[in-house]
Amino acid sequence: MSDEASRGAAPRYDEVADFYDGVVGDELDDPAAVALFDLLPDLAGLRVLDLACGQGRLSRALARRGASVVGLDISSALLARARTAEAGKPLGIGYVEADATSPGVLDGESFQLVTCHFGLSDIDDLRAAAANVVQLLEPGGPFVFSILHPCFPGWGDDAPSSWPPGESYFTERWWRAESSGFRGKVGANHRMLSTYFNVLVEHGLAIESIAEPRPVGDWLRANPSEDLVPVFLVVRCRRIPEQGSPQGALPNTGAAQRRVARHR
């Protein structure tokens, strides 16, 4: 790993927080987000962890749909924007600054659903993150995430390949694209599709549903239909319950929120 990559995701995103917030905004109508919501259960009353929540756009959408949400991110600059939005229009979201790969993160917490929208490729230690998802997720609970499709070969500077140019799909490492977009500013970890799925299975997360939504808008118009390939990957998996473990019990939300307050 390069010296730049070893600094971690927090400095990378702290440095581009204004750019990120300006480009991403608060909308969630892109194909990947629509597919992600299609794979979510009824959110009313669910206690949800939004992993790598950034400036909170998905956390807010989940809360508007009736979920009790905790957003976790490593970037203090992005969380500052999330907390400002929460202060302006309170939705009951608790935001925690923490590393999703740290052992014991949110120790004692329990969630009925974990989401992660385009965050896994920013997390350098996928196995540690998966272990924490399983630790925090109730038995039988779903983990739903979206990523740039690991097999995406790229469509020029505006939509660079998932893997480093001049190397190959089989090259797994952190890299930074030569572009002005997200991958040019903060880089990403490329992993093979098999790596993602094997890590999920190794940690007791059963793959339940997969979506590969078609690209739309400018990307679709810029590429002939015969050249269309998957751009996004959205997955719902579920924590395999241990034999005899209870499923579906609602946590004591008030007590859980008091525990989260100690992490703020």
C-alpha positions as CSV (number, residue, x, y, z in Angstrom):
1,M,0.0,0.0,0.0
2,S,1.3,3.4,-0.9
3,D,2.1,6.1,1.7
4,E,-0.9,8.1,0.4
5,A,-3.3,5.1,0.9
6,S,-1.9,4.3,4.3
7,R,-3.2,7.7,5.6
8,G,-6.6,6.2,5.5
9,A,-10.1,7.3,4.4
10,A,-10.6,10.1,7.0
11,P,-7.9,12.5,5.7
12,R,-8.8,11.6,2.1
13,Y,-12.5,12.6,2.7
14,D,-11.8,15.5,5.1
15,E,-9.8,17.2,2.4
16,V,-12.6,17.0,-0.2
17,A,-15.6,17.4,2.0
18,D,-16.8,20.6,0.2
19,F,-16.4,18.9,-3.2
20,Y,-18.1,15.7,-2.0
21,D,-21.1,17.5,-0.5
22,G,-21.5,19.7,-3.5
23,V,-21.5,16.9,-6.0
24,V,-23.5,14.3,-4.0
25,G,-26.1,16.7,-2.5
26,D,-29.2,15.1,-0.9
27,E,-30.8,13.3,-3.9
28,L,-31.1,9.5,-4.0
29,D,-32.7,8.9,-7.4
30,D,-29.8,7.3,-9.2
31,P,-30.1,3.7,-10.3
32,A,-27.9,2.3,-7.5
33,A,-29.9,4.1,-4.8
34,V,-33.2,3.0,-6.3
35,A,-32.0,-0.6,-6.3
36,L,-30.8,-0.3,-2.8
37,F,-34.2,0.9,-1.5
38,D,-35.8,-1.9,-3.5
39,L,-33.8,-4.4,-1.4
40,L,-34.6,-2.9,1.9
41,P,-37.3,-4.2,4.2
42,D,-40.1,-2.0,5.7
43,L,-38.1,0.5,7.7
44,A,-40.9,1.6,10.1
45,G,-39.6,1.2,13.6
46,L,-36.3,-0.5,12.6
47,R,-33.0,0.4,14.3
48,V,-30.6,1.0,11.4
49,L,-26.8,1.5,11.2
50,D,-25.8,3.4,8.2
51,L,-22.1,2.5,7.7
52,A,-19.8,5.0,6.1
53,C,-22.6,7.5,6.2
54,G,-20.6,10.5,4.9
55,Q,-22.6,13.7,5.1
56,G,-25.8,11.7,5.9
57,R,-27.9,11.7,2.8
58,L,-28.8,8.0,3.1
59,S,-29.2,8.3,6.9
60,R,-31.8,11.1,6.4
61,A,-33.7,9.1,3.7
62,L,-33.8,6.1,6.0
63,A,-35.1,8.2,8.9
64,R,-37.7,9.9,6.7
65,R,-39.0,6.3,6.0
66,G,-39.5,5.7,9.7
67,A,-36.2,4.1,10.8
68,S,-34.3,5.0,14.0
69,V,-30.9,5.7,12.5
70,V,-27.3,5.8,13.7
71,G,-24.8,7.0,11.1
72,L,-21.1,6.0,11.4
73,D,-18.2,7.6,9.5
74,I,-14.5,8.2,9.9
75,S,-14.5,11.7,8.4
76,S,-15.1,14.5,10.9
77,A,-15.6,17.0,8.1
78,L,-18.4,15.0,6.5
79,L,-20.0,14.3,9.8
80,A,-20.0,18.0,10.6
81,R,-22.2,18.5,7.6
82,A,-24.4,15.6,8.6
83,R,-24.9,17.1,12.1
84,T,-25.6,20.5,10.7
85,A,-28.4,19.0,8.5
86,E,-29.7,17.2,11.6
87,A,-29.7,20.3,13.7
88,G,-31.6,22.2,10.9
89,K,-34.2,19.6,10.4
90,P,-34.1,17.0,13.2
91,L,-34.9,13.4,12.3
92,G,-33.6,11.8,15.4
93,I,-30.4,10.6,13.8
94,G,-27.3,10.0,15.9
95,Y,-24.0,10.4,14.2
96,V,-20.8,8.7,15.5
97,E,-17.3,9.4,14.4
98,A,-15.4,6.1,14.4
99,D,-13.5,3.7,12.2
100,A,-15.8,0.9,10.9
101,T,-12.9,-1.5,11.1
102,S,-11.9,-0.9,14.7
103,P,-12.4,-3.9,17.1
104,G,-15.3,-3.2,19.4
105,V,-16.7,-0.3,17.5
106,L,-20.1,0.7,18.9
107,D,-19.6,-2.0,21.5
108,G,-22.9,-3.2,23.1
109,E,-25.0,-1.8,20.2
110,S,-27.5,-3.9,18.2
111,F,-29.2,-3.1,14.9
112,Q,-31.9,-4.8,12.9
113,L,-30.5,-3.5,9.5
114,V,-27.1,-2.3,8.3
115,T,-26.7,-0.3,5.2
116,C,-23.7,1.0,3.3
117,H,-24.1,3.1,0.1
118,F,-20.9,3.3,-1.9
119,G,-18.7,3.0,1.2
120,L,-17.1,-0.4,1.1
121,S,-14.5,0.5,-1.5
122,D,-13.3,3.3,0.8
123,I,-12.8,0.9,3.7
124,D,-9.3,-0.5,3.5
125,D,-9.8,-3.5,5.7
126,L,-12.9,-5.3,4.3
127,R,-12.7,-8.3,6.6
128,A,-12.6,-6.2,9.7
129,A,-15.6,-4.2,8.5
130,A,-17.5,-7.4,7.8
131,A,-16.7,-8.7,11.2
132,N,-18.1,-5.6,12.8
133,V,-21.3,-5.7,10.7
134,V,-21.9,-9.2,11.9
135,Q,-21.2,-8.2,15.5
136,L,-23.6,-5.3,15.4
137,L,-26.3,-6.9,13.3
138,E,-29.1,-8.9,15.0
139,P,-29.3,-12.6,14.0
140,G,-31.3,-12.8,10.8
141,G,-30.9,-9.1,10.1
142,P,-30.1,-7.9,6.6
143,F,-27.0,-6.0,5.4
144,V,-27.7,-4.1,2.2
145,F,-24.9,-2.3,0.3
146,S,-24.1,-0.7,-3.0
147,I,-20.7,-0.4,-4.8
148,L,-19.3,0.4,-8.2
149,H,-19.4,-2.9,-10.0
150,P,-16.0,-4.7,-9.5
151,C,-16.2,-5.8,-13.2
152,F,-16.9,-2.3,-14.6
153,P,-14.2,-1.6,-17.2
154,G,-14.7,2.1,-17.3
155,W,-16.1,4.6,-19.8
156,G,-13.4,7.3,-20.0
157,D,-12.4,10.0,-17.5
158,D,-16.0,10.6,-16.2
159,A,-16.5,6.9,-15.3
160,P,-13.1,5.3,-14.7
161,S,-12.6,1.5,-14.5
162,S,-13.0,-0.3,-11.2
163,W,-9.3,-1.3,-11.4
164,P,-6.1,0.6,-12.2
165,P,-5.6,1.2,-15.9
166,G,-2.8,-0.8,-17.5
167,E,-3.3,-3.5,-14.9
168,S,-6.3,-5.9,-14.7
169,Y,-9.4,-6.9,-13.0
170,F,-7.3,-9.3,-11.0
171,T,-5.2,-6.5,-9.5
172,E,-6.5,-5.9,-6.0
173,R,-5.2,-2.7,-4.4
174,W,-6.0,0.9,-3.4
175,W,-5.5,3.3,-6.3
176,R,-6.3,6.8,-7.4
177,A,-7.6,7.6,-10.9
178,E,-6.3,10.4,-13.1
179,S,-9.6,12.2,-13.2
180,S,-11.4,15.1,-11.5
181,G,-14.1,12.9,-10.1
182,F,-14.4,11.0,-6.8
183,R,-11.8,8.4,-7.8
184,G,-9.4,11.1,-8.8
185,K,-9.7,12.9,-5.5
186,V,-9.9,10.1,-2.9
187,G,-9.1,6.9,-4.8
188,A,-10.7,3.5,-4.0
189,N,-10.0,-0.1,-3.2
190,H,-10.5,-2.4,-6.1
191,R,-11.5,-6.0,-5.2
192,M,-12.7,-8.8,-7.3
193,L,-16.3,-9.8,-7.1
194,S,-15.3,-13.1,-5.6
195,T,-13.4,-11.3,-2.8
196,Y,-16.5,-9.4,-1.8
197,F,-18.7,-12.5,-1.8
198,N,-16.2,-14.8,-0.1
199,V,-15.6,-12.3,2.7
200,L,-19.4,-12.0,3.3
201,V,-19.8,-15.8,3.4
202,E,-16.7,-16.3,5.6
203,H,-18.3,-14.0,8.2
204,G,-21.7,-15.7,8.2
205,L,-23.5,-13.3,5.9
206,A,-25.7,-15.3,3.4
207,I,-26.2,-13.6,0.1
208,E,-29.9,-13.2,-0.5
209,S,-30.4,-10.9,-3.5
210,I,-28.3,-9.1,-6.1
211,A,-29.1,-6.2,-8.4
212,E,-27.2,-4.8,-11.3
213,P,-29.2,-1.8,-12.3
214,R,-28.9,-0.4,-15.8
215,P,-27.2,2.9,-16.2
216,V,-29.4,5.9,-17.2
217,G,-29.0,9.5,-18.2
218,D,-25.7,10.8,-19.5
219,W,-23.9,7.5,-19.1
220,L,-26.5,5.7,-21.1
221,R,-26.6,8.4,-23.8
222,A,-22.8,8.4,-24.1
223,N,-22.4,4.7,-24.7
224,P,-23.9,2.5,-27.5
225,S,-26.4,0.0,-26.2
226,E,-24.3,-2.9,-27.4
227,D,-21.5,-1.8,-25.2
228,L,-23.6,-1.6,-22.0
229,V,-22.1,-3.4,-19.0
230,P,-23.0,-3.4,-15.3
231,V,-21.9,-0.2,-13.6
232,F,-23.3,-0.7,-10.1
233,L,-23.7,-3.7,-7.8
234,V,-26.3,-3.8,-5.0
235,V,-26.5,-6.7,-2.6
236,R,-28.7,-7.8,0.2
237,C,-27.2,-10.5,2.5
238,R,-28.4,-11.6,5.9
239,R,-26.7,-12.6,9.1
240,I,-27.1,-16.3,9.5
241,P,-28.7,-16.9,12.9
242,E,-26.8,-19.2,15.3
243,Q,-28.8,-22.3,16.2
244,G,-31.4,-21.4,18.9
245,S,-30.8,-17.6,18.7
246,P,-33.9,-15.4,18.7
247,Q,-34.9,-13.4,15.7
248,G,-36.9,-10.3,15.1
249,A,-37.0,-9.0,18.7
250,L,-37.2,-5.2,18.9
251,P,-34.4,-3.6,20.9
252,N,-35.0,-1.1,23.7
253,T,-34.6,1.9,21.5
254,G,-34.4,4.4,24.3
255,A,-31.6,2.5,26.0
256,A,-29.8,2.0,22.7
257,Q,-29.9,5.7,21.9
258,R,-28.5,6.5,25.4
259,R,-25.6,4.1,24.6
260,V,-24.9,5.8,21.3
261,A,-24.8,9.2,23.0
262,R,-21.7,8.0,24.9
263,H,-19.9,7.5,21.6
264,R,-20.6,11.0,20.2
